[in-house]
Amino acid sequence: MEVNESLIAILKKSHSQAMSGQTVSMDEIERFMNEKVYELTHQVDAYCAAESV
């Protein structure tokens, strides 16, 4: 599949989801991105998590 075909497929799916009411708010996107950034920057290894405090 060429890049243009892939982009068209993504846009068609996005359009159909929007037309059926399946939308995502900017607040939801921001919350999701903040959680992902936190997960990627604050990883704890298993040894550290298993240690008692």
DSSP file (Angstrom, degrees, kcal/mol; ACC not computed):
  #  RESIDUE AA STRUCTURE BP1 BP2  ACC     N-H-->O    O-->H-N    N-H-->O    O-->H-N    TCO  KAPPA ALPHA  PHI   PSI    X-CA   Y-CA   Z-CA
    1    1 A M              0   0    0      0, 0.0     2,-0.0     0, 0.0     0, 0.0   0.000 360.0 360.0 360.0 129.0    0.0    0.0    0.0
    2    2 A E     >  -     0   0    0      1,-0.1     4,-2.3     4,-0.0     5,-0.2  -0.281 360.0-107.1 -74.2 164.4    1.4    3.4   -1.0
    3    3 A V  H  > S+     0   0    0      1,-0.2     4,-2.6     2,-0.2     5,-0.2   0.909 120.5  51.5 -58.5 -44.5    1.7    6.3    1.4
    4    4 A N  H  > S+     0   0    0      1,-0.2     4,-2.4     2,-0.2    -1,-0.2   0.898 110.0  49.0 -62.2 -40.4   -1.2    8.1   -0.3
    5    5 A E  H  > S+     0   0    0      2,-0.2     4,-2.3     1,-0.2    -1,-0.2   0.893 111.3  50.0 -65.7 -39.5   -3.4    5.1   -0.1
    6    6 A S  H  X S+     0   0    0     -4,-2.3     4,-2.3     2,-0.2    -2,-0.2   0.924 111.3  48.5 -64.1 -44.6   -2.6    4.7    3.6
    7    7 A L  H  X S+     0   0    0     -4,-2.6     4,-2.6     1,-0.2    -2,-0.2   0.909 111.0  50.3 -62.5 -43.1   -3.4    8.3    4.3
    8    8 A I  H  X S+     0   0    0     -4,-2.4     4,-2.5     1,-0.2    -1,-0.2   0.906 110.3  50.4 -61.9 -42.1   -6.7    8.1    2.4
    9    9 A A  H  X S+     0   0    0     -4,-2.3     4,-2.2     2,-0.2    -2,-0.2   0.909 111.8  47.7 -62.8 -42.6   -7.7    4.9    4.4
   10   10 A I  H  X S+     0   0    0     -4,-2.3     4,-2.7     2,-0.2    -2,-0.2   0.926 113.0  48.1 -64.2 -45.0   -6.9    6.7    7.7
   11   11 A L  H  X S+     0   0    0     -4,-2.6     4,-2.7     2,-0.2    -2,-0.2   0.890 110.9  50.8 -64.5 -39.9   -8.9    9.8    6.6
   12   12 A K  H  X S+     0   0    0     -4,-2.5     4,-2.5     2,-0.2    -1,-0.2   0.923 112.5  46.4 -63.2 -43.8  -11.9    7.7    5.5
   13   13 A K  H  X S+     0   0    0     -4,-2.2     4,-2.3     2,-0.2    -2,-0.2   0.930 113.4  49.0 -64.3 -44.9  -11.9    5.8    8.8
   14   14 A S  H  X S+     0   0    0     -4,-2.7     4,-2.4     1,-0.2    -2,-0.2   0.914 112.1  48.9 -60.3 -44.0  -11.6    9.1   10.8
   15   15 A H  H  X S+     0   0    0     -4,-2.7     4,-2.5     1,-0.2    -1,-0.2   0.918 111.1  49.0 -63.1 -44.4  -14.4   10.7    8.8
   16   16 A S  H  X S+     0   0    0     -4,-2.5     4,-1.3     1,-0.2    -1,-0.2   0.879 111.7  49.7 -65.6 -36.6  -16.7    7.7    9.3
   17   17 A Q  H  <>S+     0   0    0     -4,-2.3     5,-2.8     2,-0.2    -1,-0.2   0.918 111.8  48.1 -67.0 -42.4  -16.0    7.7   13.0
   18   18 A A  H ><5S+     0   0    0     -4,-2.4     3,-1.4     1,-0.2    -2,-0.2   0.901 110.1  52.2 -63.6 -40.7  -16.7   11.4   13.3
   19   19 A M  H 3<5S+     0   0    0     -4,-2.5    -1,-0.2     1,-0.3    -2,-0.2   0.781 108.5  51.3 -67.9 -26.1  -19.9   11.0   11.3
   20   20 A S  T 3<5S-     0   0    0     -4,-1.3    -1,-0.3    -3,-0.2    -2,-0.2   0.352 123.5-103.8 -92.7   6.3  -21.1    8.3   13.7
   21   21 A G  T < 5S+     0   0    0     -3,-1.4     2,-1.5     1,-0.2    -3,-0.2   0.544  77.7 136.3  88.5   7.0  -20.4   10.4   16.8
   22   22 A Q      < +     0   0    0     -5,-2.8     2,-0.3    -6,-0.2    -1,-0.2  -0.639  31.3 147.3 -89.2  81.9  -17.2    8.7   17.8
   23   23 A T        -     0   0    0     -2,-1.5     2,-0.4    -5,-0.1    -5,-0.0  -0.756  39.8-142.5-116.7 163.4  -15.1   11.8   18.6
   24   24 A V        -     0   0    0     -2,-0.3     2,-0.1     4,-0.0    -2,-0.0  -0.988  19.1-131.4-126.2 131.9  -12.4   12.5   21.1
   25   25 A S     >  -     0   0    0     -2,-0.4     4,-2.0     1,-0.1     5,-0.1  -0.391  22.0-116.1 -79.7 160.9  -12.1   15.9   22.9
   26   26 A M  H  > S+     0   0    0      1,-0.2     4,-2.7     2,-0.2     5,-0.2   0.837 117.3  57.9 -63.8 -32.7   -8.9   17.8   23.2
   27   27 A D  H  > S+     0   0    0      2,-0.2     4,-2.4     1,-0.2    -1,-0.2   0.910 106.2  48.4 -62.3 -42.0   -9.0   17.3   27.0
   28   28 A E  H  > S+     0   0    0      2,-0.2     4,-2.4     1,-0.2    -2,-0.2   0.896 112.5  48.5 -65.3 -39.9   -9.1   13.5   26.5
   29   29 A I  H  X S+     0   0    0     -4,-2.0     4,-2.7     2,-0.2    -2,-0.2   0.927 112.0  48.9 -65.0 -44.8   -6.1   13.7   24.1
   30   30 A E  H  X S+     0   0    0     -4,-2.7     4,-2.4     2,-0.2    -2,-0.2   0.906 111.9  48.6 -62.8 -42.1   -4.2   15.9   26.4
   31   31 A R  H  X S+     0   0    0     -4,-2.4     4,-2.2     2,-0.2    -1,-0.2   0.925 112.6  48.9 -62.7 -45.0   -4.8   13.6   29.4
   32   32 A F  H  X S+     0   0    0     -4,-2.4     4,-2.2     1,-0.2    -2,-0.2   0.925 112.7  47.1 -60.3 -46.7   -3.8   10.6   27.3
   33   33 A M  H  X S+     0   0    0     -4,-2.7     4,-2.7     1,-0.2    -1,-0.2   0.894 110.8  51.7 -65.4 -40.1   -0.6   12.3   26.1
   34   34 A N  H  X S+     0   0    0     -4,-2.4     4,-2.3     1,-0.2    -1,-0.2   0.902 110.4  49.1 -62.5 -40.6    0.3   13.4   29.7
   35   35 A E  H  X S+     0   0    0     -4,-2.2     4,-2.6     2,-0.2    -2,-0.2   0.905 111.9  48.6 -64.9 -41.2   -0.1    9.8   30.9
   36   36 A K  H  X S+     0   0    0     -4,-2.2     4,-2.3     2,-0.2    -2,-0.2   0.916 111.0  49.5 -65.8 -43.3    2.1    8.4   28.1
   37   37 A V  H  X S+     0   0    0     -4,-2.7     4,-1.8     2,-0.2    -1,-0.2   0.919 112.2  49.0 -61.1 -43.1    4.8   11.0   28.8
   38   38 A Y  H  X S+     0   0    0     -4,-2.3     4,-1.9     1,-0.2    -2,-0.2   0.931 110.6  50.3 -61.7 -45.9    4.7   10.1   32.5
   39   39 A E  H  < S+     0   0    0     -4,-2.6    -1,-0.2     1,-0.2    -2,-0.2   0.893 114.1  44.8 -59.1 -40.4    4.9    6.4   31.7
   40   40 A L  H  < S+     0   0    0     -4,-2.3     3,-0.3     1,-0.2    -1,-0.2   0.767 120.0  38.8 -77.8 -25.6    7.9    6.9   29.4
   41   41 A T  H  < S+     0   0    0     -4,-1.8    -2,-0.2    -5,-0.2    -1,-0.2   0.586 117.2  46.7-102.3 -10.8    9.8    9.3   31.7
   42   42 A H  S  < S+     0   0    0     -4,-1.9     2,-0.2    -5,-0.2    -1,-0.2  -0.301  72.1 158.3-126.5  48.9    9.1    7.7   35.1
   43   43 A Q        -     0   0    0     -3,-0.3     2,-0.5     1,-0.0    -3,-0.1  -0.530  24.0-158.2 -76.1 139.3    9.7    4.0   34.6
   44   44 A V        -     0   0    0     -2,-0.2     2,-0.1     4,-0.0    -2,-0.1  -0.968  14.0-130.9-117.8 130.6   10.4    1.9   37.7
   45   45 A D     >  -     0   0    0     -2,-0.5     4,-2.1     1,-0.1     5,-0.2  -0.372  25.6-109.1 -78.9 163.8   12.3   -1.4   37.3
   46   46 A A  H  > S+     0   0    0      1,-0.2     4,-1.7     2,-0.2     5,-0.1   0.848 115.9  55.0 -61.6 -37.7   10.9   -4.5   39.0
   47   47 A Y  H  > S+     0   0    0      1,-0.2     4,-1.1     2,-0.2    -1,-0.2   0.925 109.8  46.0 -63.4 -45.2   13.7   -4.6   41.7
   48   48 A C  H  4 S+     0   0    0      1,-0.2     3,-0.5     2,-0.2    -1,-0.2   0.905 112.5  50.1 -64.2 -42.3   13.0   -1.0   42.8
   49   49 A A  H  < S+     0   0    0     -4,-2.1    -1,-0.2     1,-0.2    -2,-0.2   0.799 109.7  52.2 -68.2 -28.4    9.2   -1.6   43.0
   50   50 A A  H  < S+     0   0    0     -4,-1.7    -1,-0.2    -5,-0.2    -2,-0.2   0.675  87.1 101.6 -83.6 -17.6    9.7   -4.8   45.0
   51   51 A E  S  < S-     0   0    0     -4,-1.1     2,-0.2    -3,-0.5    -3,-0.0  -0.391  75.6-120.8 -67.1 141.1   11.9   -3.2   47.7
   52   52 A S              0   0    0      1,-0.1    -1,-0.1    -2,-0.1    -2,-0.1  -0.525 360.0 360.0 -79.4 152.7   10.3   -2.3   50.9
   53   53 A V              0   0    0     -2,-0.2    -1,-0.1     0, 0.0    -2,-0.0   0.437 360.0 360.0 -91.3 360.0   10.3    1.3   52.0
